[in-house]
């Protein structure tokens, strides 16, 4: 499984298959990245146009839309909302 599921999603597997095939279960947050190292690299790639950030956004919302965005994330319906602050 890759990504974030809903709170009530279940993952099932056969314990013997896990053992026999040498598989592991591993969780991570933000890809287990080192933000002090990785964020400057990613920002530089984005500035150069080498990282397409638009494809990573699930929704564009206003500040008022933040509660709904969290609810969608809890349901597993998108976790990368961009908050737009209109002048």
C-alpha positions as CSV (number, residue, x, y, z in Angstrom):
1,X,0.0,0.0,0.0
2,X,1.3,3.4,-0.9
3,X,-0.3,6.7,0.3
4,X,-2.7,7.6,3.0
5,X,-5.9,5.7,3.4
6,X,-9.0,6.7,5.3
7,X,-9.1,6.2,9.1
8,X,-11.3,3.1,8.8
9,X,-9.4,1.5,5.9
10,X,-8.1,-2.0,6.8
11,X,-5.0,-3.7,5.4
12,X,-5.0,-7.5,5.5
13,X,-2.3,-9.9,4.7
14,X,-1.5,-13.5,5.3
15,X,1.1,-13.8,8.1
16,X,2.8,-16.9,6.5
17,X,3.2,-15.0,3.2
18,X,4.8,-12.1,5.1
19,X,7.3,-14.5,6.7
20,X,7.9,-16.8,3.7
21,X,8.5,-14.1,1.2
22,X,10.6,-11.9,3.5
23,X,8.3,-8.9,3.3
24,X,8.2,-6.1,5.8
25,X,5.6,-3.5,6.9
26,X,7.0,0.0,7.2
27,X,5.3,3.3,7.9
28,X,6.7,6.7,7.2
29,X,5.7,10.3,7.4
30,X,6.5,12.6,4.5
31,X,8.6,9.8,3.0
32,X,10.9,9.8,6.0
33,X,12.6,12.8,4.5
34,X,15.0,15.2,6.3
35,X,13.3,18.5,5.8
36,X,16.4,20.6,6.6
37,X,18.2,18.9,3.7
38,X,15.4,18.0,1.3
39,X,13.2,21.2,1.3
40,X,15.9,23.5,-0.1
41,X,16.7,20.9,-2.8
42,X,13.0,20.6,-3.8
43,X,12.6,24.4,-3.7
44,X,15.5,24.8,-6.0
45,X,14.2,22.2,-8.4
46,X,10.8,24.0,-8.4
47,X,12.4,27.4,-9.1
48,X,14.2,25.9,-12.1
49,X,11.0,24.4,-13.4
50,X,12.4,20.9,-13.0
51,X,9.7,19.9,-10.5
52,X,6.0,20.0,-11.6
53,X,4.3,21.1,-8.4
54,X,0.9,21.6,-10.1
55,X,0.5,17.8,-10.5
56,X,0.9,17.3,-6.8
57,X,-2.0,19.5,-5.7
58,X,-5.3,17.8,-5.1
59,X,-7.4,20.9,-4.4
60,X,-7.0,24.7,-4.5
61,X,-8.9,26.2,-1.6
62,X,-9.5,29.5,0.3
63,X,-8.7,29.8,4.0
64,X,-12.3,29.1,4.7
65,X,-12.0,25.8,2.9
66,X,-9.4,24.4,5.3
67,X,-11.8,22.5,7.6
68,X,-13.4,20.8,4.5
69,X,-9.9,19.9,3.3
70,X,-9.0,18.2,6.6
71,X,-12.2,16.3,6.4
72,X,-11.4,15.1,2.8
73,X,-8.0,14.1,4.0
74,X,-9.5,12.1,6.9
75,X,-11.7,10.3,4.3
76,X,-8.6,9.5,2.2
77,X,-9.8,11.9,-0.6
78,X,-6.8,14.1,-1.1
79,X,-4.0,15.3,1.1
80,X,-2.3,18.1,-0.7
81,X,-4.6,21.2,-0.7
82,X,-3.1,24.5,-1.8
83,X,-4.5,27.5,0.2
84,X,-4.8,30.6,-2.0
85,X,-4.8,33.9,-0.2
86,X,-6.5,36.4,-2.5
87,X,-5.3,40.1,-2.0
